[in-house]
Amino acid sequence: MKRGPVGAVDLRGFRWRLLPAERRLEAEVESARLALARLQMQSCDLDQAERRRSAQQIEQQALALASARHDVFAGAQAMRYLAHLEGERIAAAAASLAMQQRVAEAREACAQRQRQLESVQLLRDAAQREHLQARLRHECREADAAWLALTQLRRCAQLRKGRESE
């Protein structure tokens, strides 16, 4: 027995023509989730690297400022180095922002695929309910026909019995 929208029911005879499309959507949802997870891990790695870089930059700034107090040449070199570090920070911030955008897009793609899959599943559940209702109507018609036939047989038997007793 297959489990359907109404609980444990027998769905023999039910053919869902959109099953290949549903399976494809399930695979796409899974693929989108994996892509999102990968991007989130990359984003975390990028954020951790940025925090490490920021801590190193603060340490380097302190060292550069300390050495700049004693030597003008060292001070100019320290300023160039600090400008270089600031450029790296800006580039890292841009990369982080781009990664956040990619994560947001992947999250939206994943949600869109999930909504499509849920729509197909709702259609399947409705088709299963319709199949079950049609099957129940058919079984009721068969039961009514069997009851009418049995009633007719009993009447015929009673008529024969009445004629034989006469």
NORFEN-V424839 format. One record per pair of residues at least 6 apart in sequence whose C-alpha atoms are under 7 Angstrom apart, sorted by the first residue. I is the first residue (numbers start at 1). J is the second residue. Records with the same first field share a line. If there is no record, write none. Layout:
BEGIN
I = J ; J
END
This chain:
BEGIN
1 = 8 ; 9 ; 10 ; 11
2 = 8 ; 9 ; 10 ; 11
3 = 9
5 = 125
14 = 131
16 = 124
22 = 117 ; 120
25 = 113 ; 117
26 = 117
28 = 113
29 = 110 ; 113 ; 114
32 = 109 ; 110
33 = 110
36 = 103 ; 106 ; 107
39 = 103
40 = 103
43 = 99 ; 100
46 = 96
50 = 92
57 = 85
61 = 82
64 = 78
67 = 74 ; 75
68 = 74 ; 75 ; 78
END
